[in-house]
Amino acid sequence: MSNIVESLNWRYATKKFDKNKKLTNNQINSLKEAFNLTATSFGLQTINLIVITNEAVKASLVEHTYYQNQVQEASHLLVLCIKDDISDEDVNSYFDNITRIRNTPESILEPFRKNLLKTMREKSVEERQLWSKNQAYIALGNLMTVCAIEKIDACPMEGFVSKKYDDILNLKEKGLKSVLLLPVGIRAEDDMFATFKKVRKSLDETILEIK
């Protein structure tokens, strides 16, 4: 069995973190880099990551996470956000970045720039937000895999009151909306869920092969 599969078997949705144990700066930096390197549609990166260590802030969010204590007990609380809208400026900034990093001539980029501007303009605000949210799920999966490989415990969460998070974290002022949570840290020794066997369908039930 490969090391990656072993790591994925090791991970579970951590129900109780050891609040006295903290992740290292190197571990957190690995997660930041992994988030930033996540594949996104067109490479547009309309998602952001908020890393929370402030104990008072984490405590204030518990009631708005349906009293799931992982957000307070975890070493760090990661909040995945989307831009509340995608503007022409976001698209143009992306292509300007390509020019800066790759020195790609505008004559080559221009048709792609125009096409992406048109694509985004033709979507409603709700469609643009949904498009961005789909990118956030890709980032969440990437972060969870990196956590497994690095032996960082994590618990992906959708169950929280986004508007309350947005208010407490002043996200509206930043043009962001919270969509997903990932508390990360080190599992508590008495978290009984750590020893439970994984419940999964067999590969024959989930994998279809066309030969």
C-alpha positions as CSV (number, residue, x, y, z in Angstrom):
1,M,0.0,0.0,0.0
2,S,1.4,3.4,-0.9
3,N,2.3,6.0,1.7
4,I,-0.5,8.3,0.4
5,V,-3.2,5.6,0.9
6,E,-1.8,4.8,4.3
7,S,-2.0,8.5,5.2
8,L,-5.6,8.8,3.9
9,N,-6.5,5.8,6.0
10,W,-4.9,7.5,9.0
11,R,-7.0,10.7,8.7
12,Y,-10.5,11.1,10.0
13,A,-12.9,13.9,10.7
14,T,-11.4,14.9,14.1
15,K,-14.1,15.4,16.7
16,K,-11.9,16.5,19.6
17,F,-8.6,18.3,19.4
18,D,-6.0,18.6,22.1
19,K,-6.3,22.3,22.8
20,N,-2.9,22.4,24.5
21,K,-1.0,21.2,21.4
22,K,-0.2,23.6,18.6
23,L,0.9,23.1,15.0
24,T,4.3,24.5,14.0
25,N,4.8,27.5,11.8
26,N,6.2,25.1,9.2
27,Q,3.1,23.0,9.2
28,I,0.8,26.0,8.8
29,N,3.1,27.4,6.1
30,S,2.7,24.1,4.2
31,L,-1.1,24.5,4.3
32,K,-0.9,28.1,3.1
33,E,1.3,27.0,0.2
34,A,-1.0,24.1,-0.6
35,F,-4.0,26.4,-0.6
36,N,-2.3,28.8,-2.9
37,L,-1.2,26.0,-5.3
38,T,-4.7,24.5,-5.5
39,A,-6.0,24.2,-9.1
40,T,-8.8,26.6,-9.9
41,S,-10.8,27.1,-13.0
42,F,-8.9,29.3,-15.5
43,G,-6.4,29.8,-12.6
44,L,-8.4,32.8,-11.6
45,Q,-8.2,32.1,-7.8
46,T,-11.4,33.8,-6.6
47,I,-11.0,32.2,-3.2
48,N,-9.2,33.3,0.0
49,L,-8.1,31.6,3.2
50,I,-8.4,33.1,6.6
51,V,-6.1,31.5,9.3
52,I,-7.4,32.2,12.9
53,T,-5.4,31.6,16.0
54,N,-6.9,34.2,18.3
55,E,-8.6,32.3,21.1
56,A,-11.3,34.9,21.8
57,V,-12.3,35.0,18.1
58,K,-12.4,31.2,17.9
59,A,-14.5,31.0,21.1
60,S,-17.0,33.6,19.7
61,L,-17.6,31.4,16.6
62,V,-18.6,28.3,18.5
63,E,-22.2,29.1,18.8
64,H,-22.4,30.0,15.1
65,T,-21.0,26.6,14.3
66,Y,-23.9,24.8,16.0
67,Y,-21.7,24.4,19.1
68,Q,-19.2,22.2,17.5
69,N,-16.2,22.7,19.8
70,Q,-13.6,21.8,17.2
71,V,-13.4,25.4,16.0
72,Q,-12.3,26.5,19.5
73,E,-10.2,23.5,20.5
74,A,-8.2,23.3,17.2
75,S,-4.7,24.8,17.0
76,H,-5.8,26.9,14.0
77,L,-9.2,27.5,12.4
78,L,-9.1,27.8,8.6
79,V,-12.0,29.6,6.9
80,L,-12.3,29.2,3.2
81,C,-13.9,32.2,1.5
82,I,-15.0,33.3,-1.9
83,K,-15.1,36.8,-3.4
84,D,-18.7,38.2,-3.1
85,D,-18.4,38.9,-6.8
86,I,-16.0,38.6,-9.7
87,S,-15.2,41.9,-11.4
88,D,-13.4,42.8,-14.6
89,E,-10.6,44.0,-12.3
90,D,-10.2,40.4,-11.0
91,V,-9.9,39.0,-14.5
92,N,-7.6,41.8,-15.7
93,S,-5.4,41.4,-12.6
94,Y,-5.0,37.7,-13.4
95,F,-3.8,38.3,-16.9
96,D,-1.5,41.1,-15.8
97,N,0.0,38.6,-13.4
98,I,0.7,36.2,-16.2
99,T,2.4,39.0,-18.1
100,R,4.5,39.9,-15.1
101,I,5.6,36.3,-14.3
102,R,5.9,34.7,-17.7
103,N,6.5,37.8,-19.9
104,T,3.7,36.6,-22.2
105,P,2.9,39.2,-24.8
106,E,-0.5,40.9,-24.6
107,S,-1.1,40.0,-28.3
108,I,-1.2,36.3,-27.2
109,L,-3.2,36.9,-24.0
110,E,-5.8,39.3,-25.5
111,P,-8.2,36.8,-27.0
112,F,-8.2,34.7,-23.8
113,R,-8.7,37.9,-21.7
114,K,-11.7,39.0,-23.8
115,N,-13.2,35.5,-23.6
116,L,-12.9,35.2,-19.8
117,L,-14.3,38.7,-19.3
118,K,-17.2,37.8,-21.5
119,T,-17.7,34.5,-19.7
120,M,-17.9,36.2,-16.3
121,R,-20.0,39.1,-17.4
122,E,-22.6,36.7,-18.8
123,K,-23.1,35.0,-15.4
124,S,-25.4,36.4,-12.7
125,V,-23.9,37.3,-9.3
126,E,-25.3,34.1,-7.9
127,E,-23.8,32.0,-10.7
128,R,-20.4,33.7,-10.1
129,Q,-20.6,32.9,-6.4
130,L,-21.5,29.3,-7.0
131,W,-18.6,29.0,-9.5
132,S,-16.2,30.3,-6.9
133,K,-17.7,28.1,-4.2
134,N,-16.9,25.1,-6.4
135,Q,-13.3,26.2,-6.4
136,A,-13.3,26.4,-2.6
137,Y,-14.3,22.7,-2.5
138,I,-11.3,21.8,-4.6
139,A,-9.1,23.7,-2.2
140,L,-10.7,22.0,0.8
141,G,-10.0,18.5,-0.7
142,N,-6.4,19.6,-1.5
143,L,-5.9,20.8,2.1
144,M,-7.3,17.6,3.6
145,T,-5.0,15.5,1.5
146,V,-2.0,17.6,2.6
147,C,-3.1,17.4,6.2
148,A,-3.2,13.6,5.9
149,I,0.3,13.4,4.4
150,E,1.7,15.8,7.0
151,K,-0.1,14.1,9.9
152,I,-2.2,17.1,10.7
153,D,-5.6,16.4,12.1
154,A,-8.5,18.2,10.5
155,C,-12.3,18.3,10.4
156,P,-14.0,19.7,7.3
157,M,-17.2,21.6,8.1
158,E,-20.1,23.0,6.1
159,G,-22.3,23.4,9.2
160,F,-22.0,27.0,10.3
161,V,-23.9,30.3,10.0
162,S,-22.0,32.0,7.2
163,K,-23.5,35.4,7.8
164,K,-22.5,35.4,11.5
165,Y,-18.9,34.4,10.5
166,D,-18.9,37.2,7.9
167,D,-20.0,39.7,10.5
168,I,-17.6,38.7,13.3
169,L,-14.6,38.5,10.8
170,N,-15.6,41.7,9.0
171,L,-15.5,39.8,5.7
172,K,-18.0,42.1,3.9
173,E,-15.5,44.9,4.2
174,K,-13.0,42.7,2.5
175,G,-15.4,41.7,-0.3
176,L,-15.5,38.1,0.9
177,K,-18.1,35.5,2.0
178,S,-17.2,32.4,4.2
179,V,-18.2,29.1,2.7
180,L,-16.3,26.3,4.4
181,L,-14.3,25.6,7.6
182,L,-11.3,23.4,8.3
183,P,-10.2,23.3,12.0
184,V,-6.7,21.8,12.1
185,G,-4.5,20.7,14.9
186,I,-3.6,17.5,16.9
187,R,-6.2,15.0,17.9
188,A,-7.0,14.5,21.6
189,E,-5.9,11.2,23.0
190,D,-9.5,10.5,24.2
191,D,-11.2,11.1,20.9
192,M,-12.8,7.8,20.5
193,F,-13.5,8.4,16.8
194,A,-9.8,8.1,16.1
195,T,-9.9,4.3,16.6
196,F,-13.1,3.7,14.6
197,K,-12.7,1.6,11.4
198,K,-13.5,3.6,8.2
199,V,-16.9,2.8,6.7
200,R,-16.6,2.9,2.9
201,K,-18.2,1.1,0.0
202,S,-16.0,-1.4,-1.8
203,L,-14.0,-0.2,-4.8
204,D,-16.3,-2.3,-7.0
205,E,-19.3,-0.2,-5.9
206,T,-17.7,3.2,-6.4
207,I,-15.3,2.7,-9.4
208,L,-16.5,2.1,-12.9
209,E,-13.9,1.0,-15.5
210,I,-14.4,1.4,-19.2
211,K,-11.9,-0.8,-21.1
